[in-house]
Amino acid sequence: MPTITPTLRGRLFAAAAALSLAATMASCSGGARPENAAPADAGSTSGPAAALSPGTTAAASPSGTPSPTPTAPPTPGKGPACAAVRCTSVLVTGDLLVNAQLWEQARADALAAGAKGLDFGPILEGQRRYIDKSDLAACHLETPVAVPGGPFSAYPSFNVPPQITTAVQQVGYQACTTASNHTVDRGTAGLLRTLDALDAAGLQHTGSYRNEEDARGIMILPTAGAKIAVIDATYGLNGQLPEAAWQVDMLDPEVMIAKAKKARALGADIVLGAMHAGDEYSSAPNAEQESVAHALADSGQFTMIYGHHTHSVLPIEQYKGTWIAYGLGNGITELSPDYVVNNEGLLLRAQFSQDAAGKWTASDLAWAPSVMVRGPYRWCSVASDAPQGPCAGAAADAATRQRTRTVVESMGAAAAGAHELLITKDP
């Protein structure tokens, strides 16, 4: 009997996912201080992808453009009412930035439940309601993980508890992106530990890789209505160099577009571009973010583009019909005494609809503002419908909501149709 390696395991999972989808179609930084990130590295990978990676489906389309399936049943998907015959929804969030205060909270939460070790579940629990109303949810794991017992470390060289991956999966995420300026903080060993931990938790991943073959692959995730590819890349590695250039996807529009074309050829209906880039604690995208995002949109290969890294919420723009969410802030983090924007985040849900010609576009884009609170540490939605009740207090919650709205809508998002996500009003 052959040895079941992580790569083989991923391929077996991918084959099973593809069969499952076919059956369905025939009848889903440290908060207290800047990271002092270096300028973008020059060690970008190059050339089109040429192999599948874990999570990839194998169906190919000669034209690269999916065609409608006349015999397929309607698939409204989760989320808002579907105005088309086929819809699917995707939820994405900002950086999972695990710091010492968070793993101490996880230790306290485990102890309170009569368990040993660390439990990050209660910190993330507020996101579950949003994830449950989405067909696919993808996180961004910014940092490498340590072995379960540590030692752990935070900024400037992260080595965080791997128990975070279990909590992420249990709250409902199916996949995580991993390309960031901290990906190689702990070298190849840390990179491999992180991928192993994600695999063990049952999470698909892209952005960093075990081998060159995996690096040429594309993560394609099936929902009941569509196949969704995610192309992830980082602006740099804090001046560090990976052991091999293919270990981390770097922010290179040509390479990302080539991967998107491959994803289309492999049958992806929807392609998402994830950019780890920008100026920390800013409220506007920098020139690199705009240039890369616009290049991706201009290629016609990307259905939506979103970003993380700045530890602050950035604007949403509709550029030539393509939504670009430049920065989602922090998914979770410890509280910063210096940067209030570090404590805030943006949860983004996009509904994609297929038209009569078979093309998928974002038909609904909704965002929910969030804040981290402590005593105990928790992620908390400050959306107008207050699904978790008060977070930091009525006045503070209103200030966060208004600050977030002002930034999100500063590039015309509201006029283009983006709106606040009121999860309690969902059908």
ZIGI-V841706 format. One record per pair of residues at least 4 apart in sequence whose ideal C-beta (glycine too) atoms are under 7 Angstrom apart, sorted by the first residue. I is the first residue (numbers start at 0). J is the second residue. Records with the same first field share a line. If there is no record, write none. Layout:
BEGIN
I->J ; J
END
This chain:
BEGIN
3->7 ; 8
4->8
5->9 ; 195 ; 198 ; 209
6->10 ; 209 ; 213
7->11
8->12
9->13 ; 52 ; 53 ; 54
10->14 ; 51
11->15
12->16 ; 53
13->17 ; 51 ; 53 ; 54 ; 55 ; 56 ; 57
14->18
15->19
16->20 ; 56 ; 221
17->21 ; 56 ; 57 ; 58
18->22
19->23 ; 221
20->24 ; 56 ; 221 ; 226
21->25
22->26
23->223
24->68 ; 71
26->72
27->87 ; 134 ; 135 ; 221 ; 222 ; 223
28->34 ; 96 ; 154 ; 279 ; 310
29->34 ; 98 ; 153 ; 154
30->96 ; 98 ; 332 ; 333 ; 334 ; 335 ; 341 ; 342
31->335 ; 336 ; 337
32->154
33->279
34->154 ; 180 ; 279
36->180 ; 235 ; 237
37->235 ; 237 ; 238
38->235
39->234 ; 235 ; 250
40->235 ; 236 ; 249
42->240 ; 244 ; 249
43->249 ; 251 ; 254
44->214 ; 244 ; 245 ; 248 ; 249 ; 254
45->254
46->257
47->257 ; 260 ; 261
48->215 ; 216 ; 217 ; 257 ; 258 ; 261
49->215
50->212 ; 215 ; 216
51->55 ; 57 ; 216 ; 217
52->205 ; 213 ; 216 ; 217 ; 218
53->203
54->174 ; 203 ; 218 ; 219 ; 220
55->216 ; 217 ; 218 ; 219 ; 265
56->219 ; 221 ; 226 ; 265 ; 266
57->265
58->265 ; 266
59->264 ; 265 ; 266
60->64 ; 65 ; 264 ; 266
63->260 ; 263 ; 264
64->263 ; 357
65->266 ; 268 ; 357
66->357
67->353 ; 355 ; 357
73->84 ; 85
74->85 ; 86 ; 223 ; 224
75->81 ; 86
76->81 ; 86 ; 87 ; 88 ; 134 ; 222 ; 223 ; 224 ; 350
77->88 ; 132 ; 133 ; 134
78->88 ; 132 ; 133 ; 348 ; 350 ; 425
79->350 ; 363 ; 425
80->426
81->86 ; 352
82->352 ; 362
83->352 ; 353 ; 354 ; 362
84->353
85->224 ; 352 ; 353
86->224 ; 350 ; 351 ; 352
87->134 ; 222 ; 224 ; 225 ; 351
88->133 ; 134 ; 348 ; 349 ; 350
89->133 ; 134 ; 135 ; 227 ; 271 ; 349
90->129 ; 130 ; 133 ; 136 ; 346 ; 347 ; 348
91->137 ; 305 ; 327 ; 347
92->138 ; 327 ; 330 ; 344 ; 346
93->139 ; 307 ; 327 ; 328 ; 329 ; 330 ; 344 ; 345
94->139 ; 141 ; 307 ; 308 ; 310 ; 329 ; 330
95->138 ; 139 ; 140 ; 141 ; 163 ; 330 ; 331
96->141 ; 329 ; 331 ; 332
97->101 ; 102 ; 142 ; 159 ; 160 ; 163
98->153 ; 332 ; 333
99->103 ; 153
100->104 ; 333 ; 376
101->105 ; 122 ; 331 ; 333 ; 376
102->106 ; 117 ; 151 ; 159 ; 160
103->107
104->108 ; 122 ; 375 ; 376
105->109 ; 117 ; 118 ; 119 ; 122 ; 160 ; 162
106->110 ; 117
107->111
108->112 ; 118 ; 121
109->114 ; 115 ; 116 ; 117 ; 118
112->118
114->118
116->162
117->160 ; 162
118->166
119->123 ; 162 ; 163 ; 166
120->124 ; 166 ; 169 ; 170
121->377
122->331 ; 376 ; 377 ; 378
123->166 ; 167 ; 170 ; 331 ; 378
124->170
125->377 ; 378 ; 379 ; 380 ; 387
126->130 ; 170 ; 346 ; 378
127->131 ; 170 ; 171
128->132 ; 386 ; 422
129->133 ; 346 ; 348 ; 367 ; 422
130->136 ; 170 ; 171 ; 172
131->171
132->422 ; 425
133->348
134->222 ; 223
135->173 ; 220 ; 222 ; 227
136->171 ; 172 ; 173
137->172 ; 174 ; 175 ; 176 ; 229
138->167 ; 172 ; 175 ; 330
139->175 ; 176 ; 307 ; 330
140->175 ; 177 ; 193
141->179 ; 181
142->157 ; 159 ; 181 ; 184
143->157 ; 158 ; 181 ; 182 ; 184 ; 185 ; 189 ; 190 ; 192 ; 193
144->159 ; 160 ; 161 ; 164 ; 192 ; 193 ; 196
145->149 ; 150 ; 151 ; 158 ; 159 ; 160 ; 161
146->192
147->161 ; 162
151->158 ; 159 ; 160
152->156 ; 157 ; 158
153->157
156->184 ; 185
157->181 ; 184
158->184 ; 185 ; 189
159->163
161->196
162->166
163->167
164->168 ; 196 ; 197 ; 200 ; 202
165->169 ; 200
166->170
167->172 ; 175 ; 200 ; 202
168->172 ; 200 ; 201 ; 202
172->202
173->202 ; 203 ; 220
174->202 ; 203 ; 204 ; 218 ; 220 ; 229
175->197 ; 202 ; 204
176->205 ; 206 ; 229 ; 231 ; 273
177->182 ; 193 ; 204 ; 206 ; 207
178->182 ; 206 ; 207 ; 231 ; 232 ; 233 ; 247 ; 248 ; 275
179->233 ; 275 ; 308
180->233 ; 235 ; 236 ; 237 ; 275
181->237
182->190 ; 207 ; 233 ; 236 ; 247
183->190 ; 236 ; 239 ; 241 ; 247
184->189
185->189
186->242
187->191 ; 242
188->192
189->193
190->194 ; 207 ; 246
191->195 ; 209
192->196
193->197
194->198 ; 204 ; 207 ; 209
195->199
196->200
197->202 ; 204
203->218 ; 220
205->218 ; 229 ; 231
206->231 ; 247 ; 248
207->246 ; 247
208->213 ; 214 ; 245 ; 246
209->213
211->215 ; 245
214->245
217->228 ; 258 ; 261 ; 262 ; 265
218->228 ; 229
219->226 ; 227 ; 228 ; 262 ; 265 ; 267
220->227
221->226
222->227
225->268 ; 269 ; 351 ; 359
226->266 ; 267 ; 268
227->267 ; 269 ; 271
228->262 ; 267 ; 270 ; 271
229->271 ; 273
230->255 ; 258 ; 259 ; 270 ; 272 ; 273
231->248 ; 273
232->248 ; 249 ; 250 ; 251 ; 255 ; 274 ; 275
233->247 ; 248 ; 249 ; 250 ; 275
234->250 ; 275 ; 276 ; 287
236->241 ; 247
241->246 ; 247
242->246
250->274 ; 276 ; 291
251->255
252->256 ; 291 ; 294 ; 295
253->257
254->258
255->259 ; 272 ; 295
256->260 ; 295 ; 298 ; 300
257->261
258->262
259->263 ; 270 ; 298 ; 300 ; 301
260->264 ; 300
261->265
262->267 ; 270
263->267 ; 270 ; 300
268->359
269->302 ; 351 ; 359
270->300 ; 301 ; 302
271->302 ; 303 ; 305
272->295 ; 301 ; 304
273->305
274->288 ; 291 ; 292 ; 304 ; 306
275->307 ; 308
276->287 ; 288 ; 306 ; 308
277->281 ; 284 ; 285 ; 288 ; 306 ; 308 ; 309 ; 313 ; 325 ; 326
278->285 ; 309
279->309 ; 310
280->309 ; 310 ; 311 ; 338 ; 340 ; 341
281->309 ; 311
282->311 ; 313 ; 406
283->313 ; 314
284->288 ; 289 ; 313 ; 314 ; 325
286->290
287->291
288->292 ; 306 ; 325
289->293
290->294
291->295
292->296 ; 304 ; 323
293->297 ; 318
294->298
295->301 ; 304
296->301 ; 304 ; 318 ; 319 ; 321 ; 323
301->321
302->351 ; 359 ; 360 ; 361
303->321 ; 322 ; 349 ; 361
304->321 ; 323
305->324 ; 327 ; 347
306->313 ; 324 ; 325 ; 326 ; 327
307->326 ; 327
309->313 ; 326
310->328 ; 329 ; 341
311->326 ; 328 ; 340 ; 341
312->326 ; 327 ; 328 ; 340 ; 343 ; 344 ; 345 ; 403 ; 406 ; 407
313->325 ; 326 ; 406
314->325 ; 406 ; 407 ; 409 ; 410 ; 412
315->322 ; 323 ; 324 ; 366 ; 407 ; 410 ; 412 ; 417
316->323 ; 410 ; 411 ; 412
317->322 ; 411 ; 412 ; 415
318->323
322->349 ; 361 ; 364
324->347
327->344 ; 345 ; 347
328->343 ; 344 ; 345
329->341 ; 344
330->344
331->371 ; 378
332->341 ; 371
334->342 ; 371 ; 373
335->341 ; 342
342->370 ; 371
343->368 ; 369 ; 370 ; 399 ; 403
344->369
345->366 ; 368 ; 403 ; 407
346->366 ; 367 ; 369
347->366
348->365 ; 420
349->361 ; 364
350->362 ; 363
351->359 ; 360 ; 361 ; 362
352->359 ; 360 ; 362
353->357 ; 358 ; 359
354->358
364->416 ; 417
365->418 ; 419 ; 420
366->407 ; 417 ; 419 ; 420
367->380 ; 382 ; 419 ; 420 ; 422
368->381 ; 382 ; 399 ; 400 ; 403
369->378 ; 379 ; 380 ; 381
370->379 ; 381 ; 390 ; 391 ; 399
371->376 ; 378
372->377 ; 379 ; 390 ; 391
379->387 ; 390
380->386 ; 387
381->390 ; 396 ; 399 ; 400
382->386 ; 419 ; 420 ; 421
383->400 ; 419 ; 421
384->421 ; 422 ; 423 ; 424
385->389
386->422 ; 423
389->393 ; 396
390->396
391->395 ; 396
392->396
393->397
394->398
395->399
396->400
397->401
398->402
399->403
400->404
401->405
402->406
403->407
404->408
405->409
407->412
408->412 ; 413
411->415
412->417
413->417
END
